[in-house]
């Protein structure tokens, strides 16, 4: 059993910053990649950023230059530093992680429960 728990969401004014965290726990052998998605009201969940176990990152165009994804040394926590926030960044932010529970298992994608980010004046 693997759990992902997000934190750090909240209400922020346009131009402000927030830092989201997502901690993975449970029966984890290794984590191949971790990422962040966002779901705005009335819209489908969309990709925001991902980071591989080797540290390679990828971002959707709308957040490039404003958001930064990173992990801790143990690679069991992923962060999303969000600067220059805009009203269109509002939504529920979900983290995910591709986790192997033992050496010979295939990676399985786990999701967190989501954390609300609201950008409004």
N, C-alpha and C positions, 0 to 999 in steps of 0.2 A: 504494500500500500504506500502510495506516494501522495503527499499533499503539497500544494502550492498556496501560499498565503500572501496576498498583496497588501500594501499599506502605503500611505502618503498622499492619497487623494484629498480633494477639498475644493473650496471656493477661492478663486484668485482673480484679480483684476487683469484686464488685457495688458500685455507687456510684462506680466509677472512671471514667476518661476515656481515650479514644483519638482520634487524628486520622489519618484515612485520606487518602491522596493518590492521584491517578490522572493520569498524564502522557500526553498524546497526542502522537504524533510521526509523521512521514512526509509524504505528499503531501496536505497540508491547505490548502484555499483558505479555508474558514471553518467554524466550528462553530456549529450552530443551537442546540443544547441539550445538556446533559450531565446525567447522573443516576447514582443508586446503587440497586442492588437487593440483596436478601439471600436466601440459600437455607439454611434450617435443615435439620438432618438429617431425612430422611424426608418433607420437605415440598417444595412447589413454590416456585420463585423468586418473591419478592414485591417490589413497588415500595416504596422507602423515601423517596426525595426526588429532585427534579429542579430544574434552574435553566436558564432560557432565556438566550439571548444578550443580552437586555436586562436580565437580573438578576432577573427574576421567579422566585419559588421556590414549590414545592409539596411538602408532606410527607404521609406516611401518618399517620393519627391517633395511632398507638401511639408515635411518636417526636417529635411536636410538643412544643416546649418543652425538649427534651433534645438533639436533633441540629440542626446547622446546616450547610447546604450553601453552598459559595462557590467562586469561581474566582479565578485570578490575573488580572492586567491583560491579559495576552496571550490569555486565554481558551483556553489549551491545557492547563491543569491544573485539575482539580476536586478539592475537598477535602470531607471529611465530618467535622466536629467532633462527637464523640459524648460527651456528659456523662451522668452518672447512669445508667450502664449497668446492665442487669438480665440475669439468666441467660437470659431469653427473647430477648435480643438476639444470642445466640450463633448463628453461622452463617458461611457463606462470603459475603463482600461483593464484588459485581461492580459495576464502573462501566461506563457506556456513553456514547456520544457520537454525535450526528447530524451527520455531516461531509459537506461538499461538497468534492470534490477539484478542481473548477474552477468558474468563474462559472456556466456553463450546465448543470451536472450537478444531478440531484436529490440531496437529502441521503440518505446511507446510514448505517444504524445499526451501529456497531462496538462490540464488547464486550472488556473486559479478561479476564484469566485468573482473577481472583478472589484474595482474600486472606482468611485465616481469622481470625475474631474469636471468642474464647472468654471468656465471663464466668462465672467460677466462684471460689468461695472455697476 
